């Protein structure tokens, strides 16, 4: 007997799922390679996270001037988009867009979209974009934090970007809810306690973007570590990296190498330590 329509549909769904799994695995491998290259370059990474439709891709467009897909749907951003952005000091940082979170995110989806969620785990700072005009703001903030905890990223430095302030009047709620303004005020104390910094913005209008970049720079600077290291003479690129991403307080040329004192971000320190450990391995060989 011939196949029923149900059997045909099921076979087509299985075929489509197998194709998507292969595509996701390819994305995961590509992203892993890109992360390794970024780490070697010593450039910090800020992952943009948030509930779906909060305006993450719009913010990345605003920050970088690039045309990133903006879609009003769950998981519109499957393969994360990363853009290089200059901070006020001139230092460069990579902003990475990620998938929109939802409440009670199924475990299967967390596994299926690990290619994009891994960007969150590897980031140096998280930028949580939240729609301040949303009546369900508090619950959506909590949902994002629950997903971050599941990913093991709940303790990362985090900045809150309260987006869509252009939709809110300071005195009256343009969305028509008399209790909305009071709700946002009640949230203020909780937000200040939960995040390193809280910045109101409008990604659409460009409001608060300079303040947001300042907040990113300050948060990254707080992760600086005091170091006193002797770099090999042939590793001038490491000293250049230190100048670009850290603070060099003194440089002394010794017989054993270049003694550098100063401050380095954790992610740059990892690059330098990896290089120096590789030097020691070669010496032993």
C-alpha positions, 0 to 999 in steps of 0.5 A: 500500500502507498504511504499516507499523507501523515507518513509523507509529512513525517518523513519530510519533517525528519529530513528537514530536522536532519538538515537543520542539525547539520547546519547548526553543527556547521555554525557551531564549528565556525563560531568556535574557530572565530572565537579562538581567533578573537581570543588570540587577537586579545579583543574583548567580546560583549554579548548582547542578550535579551528577551525576543523583540527587545531590540538587540539587532537594532542596537547592534545596527546602531552601534556598528552602522551595519545592516543586521537582520531585524525580525519580530520573531523568536530566534531570528538571529541563529548564526550570531552576528559580530561587529567591531566597535570603537569605544570612547578611548579608541579601544576596540570591542566586539559586540555579538548579537544572540538569539532572543530568549523566551520564558521557560526556554525548553531544554531541547532548544537550549541544546539545539541553539548552543551555537549562538548561546555559546557566544554568551558563555565565552563573552567578557561582558553581557549587555542585557537589552530590555524593552522598558515600554513592555508591561511584562518587563519584570517577568521577561528580565527574570526569564533572561536571568534564568536562561543565563543561569542555565548556561552558567553565565549568571555571574558574568559582568552585566550591563542593562540597556533599557531600550525604547525610552522613546516610547515612554513619556516621563510623566504619563505612560504613552502605552496607556497604563497608569501603573506602568510608570510606578512599576518601572520605578519599583524595578529601579532598585532591583536593576541597580543591584543586579547589574554593574550599570543601567543605561536608558537608551533608544536604539531606534533614535540613537539616544543614550548610545554614548553613555552605553559605550562609556558603561561598557568601557568602565565595566571592562576596565574594572576587570583589569589585573595588576601584573609584573611580567618579563616578556621575551624580546622577540614577543614585541607583538605582546607588548603592542597588545598590552599597550592597546588593550591594557595600561603600561605603567613601566617598561624596563629592558633586562637581559632576560627580556622586557619587564613590563608593569601595568594592568591587563584585562583578564582576556588579554592576560590569557593570550599572553600567558598562553604564549608564554607557556608555549615558549616554555614548552618549546624550551623543554623540547 
